[in-house]
């Protein structure tokens, strides 16, 4: 095939081009995998909950970037509403865990989640190792947080000057910029400094109870709360997560696609200029109208295809390497991500062919006789 002959005439250039494309492909796959990892880490806590309703302070709509403060009185009222089986309190607060040797300790921030161990709701969605809480002197850390700062099962860490024993490591609790840490509700209230405060109630309904009717009843009984069913609350948190990270990912992805298009356009244009006389001969000999532009498009697809295959193969070991050195970064790749990148490579190949094809139009058959 003549298109391959053009590419292999400059093997070093072709290899460097494929490597550049491969790096762009790795970047695209990495962004998609990080987004999925953040999505799981941010939403798994809500998604795994068996609560039928979530009750928060009236102005709050999610647990990711809003503050909600309720009291035990709210819980008593909710439990007395017809159709309610249970209302489990949860308290969320950002706080610091002390690490390092005494006298040289530093605070590392985590998202403390205090829950009622007797009720059994509000705790970690899944345990990667260890067990759940049994007392106020214990803590369950996110496994990425533990790996990043060197905490292991059986370690004792200091929170507000008090020692807590690490008894479990949770999964699905890494929100990329912050990670969950689970403690008892009593311990969380002691950290907060108020004994009756909670952030939200996870409400379970009795069999046969209508969520809409119970939601209306709770709102009538408590004017200062917001009540969300499970799907709505999950959607609220998902929207908050996307608004925080998607603009950044879109910007980086667009820049990567632009760089990839520029690389291919440059290489293909250089190939056209170097073989200008050969292409003029083809035109003089009566080459079909679409043959010569087709050569450019085939070259683009060959380079993009080779780079995509190379980048896809390199992505998985590279992502494992990144996670090893930066445990807080969790990547979750899926086949659909590869399909998206392949579709993007096809689109970029077509776009990058436009400039070289325009240059072809400026090549005239009479140039052969210069």
ChimeraX attribute file (.defattr): number of C-alpha atoms within 10 A of each C-alpha:
attribute: neighborCount
match mode: 1-to-1
recipient: residues
	/A:1	7
	/A:2	10
	/A:3	16
	/A:4	13
	/A:5	10
	/A:6	18
	/A:7	20
	/A:8	13
	/A:9	11
	/A:10	11
	/A:11	11
	/A:12	11
	/A:13	13
	/A:14	18
	/A:15	16
	/A:16	12
	/A:17	21
	/A:18	24
	/A:19	18
	/A:20	19
	/A:21	29
	/A:22	26
	/A:23	21
	/A:24	24
	/A:25	29
	/A:26	24
	/A:27	18
	/A:28	26
	/A:29	26
	/A:30	20
	/A:31	21
	/A:32	24
	/A:33	20
	/A:34	20
	/A:35	22
	/A:36	18
	/A:37	20
	/A:38	25
	/A:39	21
	/A:40	21
	/A:41	21
	/A:42	25
	/A:43	21
	/A:44	20
	/A:45	20
	/A:46	22
	/A:47	16
	/A:48	13
	/A:49	15
	/A:50	13
	/A:51	20
	/A:52	17
	/A:53	24
	/A:54	24
	/A:55	28
	/A:56	25
	/A:57	23
	/A:58	16
	/A:59	12
	/A:60	18
	/A:61	24
	/A:62	24
	/A:63	20
	/A:64	16
	/A:65	11
	/A:66	11
	/A:67	16
	/A:68	22
	/A:69	16
	/A:70	22
	/A:71	17
	/A:72	14
	/A:73	11
	/A:74	23
	/A:75	20
	/A:76	11
	/A:77	13
	/A:78	25
	/A:79	19
	/A:80	14
	/A:81	14
	/A:82	14
	/A:83	20
	/A:84	21
	/A:85	15
	/A:86	18
	/A:87	25
	/A:88	22
	/A:89	25
	/A:90	22
	/A:91	25
	/A:92	25
	/A:93	20
	/A:94	14
	/A:95	18
	/A:96	16
	/A:97	18
	/A:98	20
	/A:99	18
	/A:100	13
	/A:101	8
	/A:102	8
	/A:103	6
	/A:104	8
	/A:105	12
	/A:106	13
	/A:107	14
	/A:108	12
	/A:109	17
	/A:110	20
	/A:111	21
	/A:112	26
	/A:113	24
	/A:114	26
	/A:115	27
	/A:116	18
	/A:117	19
	/A:118	9
	/A:119	12
	/A:120	12
	/A:121	21
	/A:122	27
	/A:123	24
	/A:124	28
	/A:125	16
	/A:126	16
	/A:127	19
	/A:128	12
	/A:129	14
	/A:130	15
	/A:131	16
	/A:132	22
	/A:133	23
	/A:134	13
	/A:135	14
	/A:136	15
	/A:137	16
	/A:138	21
	/A:139	29
	/A:140	29
	/A:141	28
	/A:142	27
	/A:143	25
	/A:144	27
	/A:145	25
	/A:146	20
	/A:147	17
	/A:148	15
	/A:149	13
	/A:150	11
	/A:151	18
	/A:152	17
	/A:153	17
	/A:154	13
	/A:155	12
	/A:156	18
	/A:157	19
	/A:158	16
	/A:159	16
	/A:160	13
	/A:161	9
	/A:162	10
	/A:163	15
	/A:164	20
	/A:165	19
	/A:166	23
	/A:167	21
	/A:168	24
	/A:169	28
	/A:170	27
	/A:171	20
	/A:172	26
	/A:173	28
	/A:174	29
	/A:175	24
	/A:176	19
	/A:177	10
	/A:178	17
	/A:179	24
	/A:180	29
	/A:181	30
	/A:182	27
	/A:183	28
	/A:184	26
	/A:185	25
	/A:186	19
	/A:187	22
	/A:188	25
	/A:189	18
	/A:190	12
	/A:191	16
	/A:192	16
	/A:193	10
	/A:194	12
	/A:195	15
	/A:196	14
	/A:197	21
	/A:198	28
	/A:199	21
	/A:200	30
	/A:201	28
	/A:202	21
	/A:203	25
	/A:204	21
	/A:205	19
	/A:206	14
	/A:207	9
	/A:208	7
	/A:209	14
	/A:210	11
	/A:211	19
	/A:212	12
	/A:213	11
	/A:214	19
	/A:215	22
	/A:216	12
	/A:217	15
	/A:218	22
	/A:219	16
	/A:220	11
	/A:221	14
	/A:222	16
	/A:223	10
	/A:224	13
	/A:225	21
	/A:226	19
	/A:227	25
	/A:228	20
	/A:229	16
	/A:230	20
	/A:231	12
	/A:232	15
	/A:233	20
	/A:234	21
	/A:235	16
	/A:236	16
	/A:237	20
	/A:238	18
	/A:239	12
	/A:240	18
	/A:241	20
	/A:242	15
	/A:243	11
	/A:244	11
	/A:245	13
	/A:246	13
	/A:247	11
	/A:248	12
	/A:249	17
	/A:250	13
	/A:251	10
	/A:252	15
	/A:253	18
	/A:254	12
	/A:255	13
	/A:256	18
	/A:257	20
	/A:258	14
	/A:259	15
	/A:260	23
	/A:261	22
	/A:262	15
	/A:263	16
	/A:264	27
	/A:265	24
	/A:266	16
	/A:267	19
	/A:268	25
	/A:269	20
	/A:270	13
	/A:271	18
	/A:272	21
	/A:273	14
	/A:274	12
	/A:275	11
	/A:276	19
	/A:277	19
	/A:278	14
	/A:279	21
	/A:280	22
	/A:281	18
	/A:282	16
	/A:283	19
	/A:284	14
	/A:285	10
	/A:286	10
	/A:287	13
	/A:288	10
	/A:289	9
	/A:290	8
	/A:291	12
	/A:292	18
	/A:293	17
	/A:294	14
	/A:295	20
	/A:296	26
	/A:297	21
	/A:298	19
	/A:299	23
	/A:300	26
	/A:301	21
	/A:302	18
	/A:303	24
	/A:304	27
	/A:305	19
	/A:306	18
	/A:307	25
	/A:308	26
	/A:309	16
	/A:310	18
	/A:311	24
	/A:312	20
	/A:313	13
	/A:314	15
	/A:315	20
	/A:316	16
	/A:317	11
	/A:318	14
	/A:319	20
	/A:320	15
	/A:321	12
	/A:322	15
	/A:323	16
	/A:324	15
	/A:325	11
	/A:326	14
	/A:327	19
	/A:328	23
	/A:329	21
	/A:330	25
	/A:331	22
	/A:332	17
	/A:333	20
	/A:334	12
	/A:335	7
	/A:336	10
	/A:337	18
	/A:338	18
	/A:339	11
	/A:340	14
	/A:341	19
	/A:342	18
	/A:343	12
	/A:344	17
	/A:345	25
	/A:346	17
	/A:347	14
	/A:348	21
	/A:349	25
	/A:350	18
	/A:351	16
	/A:352	26
	/A:353	25
	/A:354	16
	/A:355	13
	/A:356	22
	/A:357	20
	/A:358	12
	/A:359	13
	/A:360	18
	/A:361	9
	/A:362	10
	/A:363	18
	/A:364	15
	/A:365	17
	/A:366	12
	/A:367	14
	/A:368	16
	/A:369	8
	/A:370	5
